[in-house]
Amino acid sequence: MTDQFTGQCQKLFEQLTDHGKMVLSTSWNDQVTSRMMSIIIADGLFYFQTDKTFRKYSQLKGNPHAALCNENIQIEGICEEMGRPQDNPVFCTLYNEHFPGSYERYTYLENERLFSLKPQLIQTWIYENGEPLTETFEFRTREYKKVPYAAK
């Protein structure tokens, strides 16, 4: 039997599919930056590649806490450098399928590095019967909550 957290996570990841364009926010030394990224989603992780000379790379090395945002979905998590993108066949297959131009231009460059973001918290804003709700997925405690949005 599937617990509520697992079942709701499965629905969420089916909705997200295996790729998307998301805003990645990173920070280091009180400097927060955001940029649009091509994201691959596999096995409950969010993957992206970047050049090790870019600001986001140095921010992630100094502070692995990052956030992704897509439409009404906010994802907070911990990033880990996974090595060179071409060494991860699952990432390469999906990245080439969904983002072939970026795959061809960047994936095999010497400075490219692959990161995964492991979610700690995902929050979505949804409507049921015209009423606004928030869904919260707390990965550390495996809790799922859906509560009405209360205007203050």
Buried (B, 14 or more C-beta within 10 A) or exposed (E): EEEEBEEBBEEBBEEBEBBBEBBBBBBBEEEEEBEEBBBBBBEEBBBBBBEBEBEBBEBBBEBBBBBBBBEEBBBBBBBEBBEBBBEBEEBBEBBEEBBEEBBEEBBEBEEBBBBBBEBBBBBBEEEEEEEEBBBBBBBEEEEBBEEEEEEE
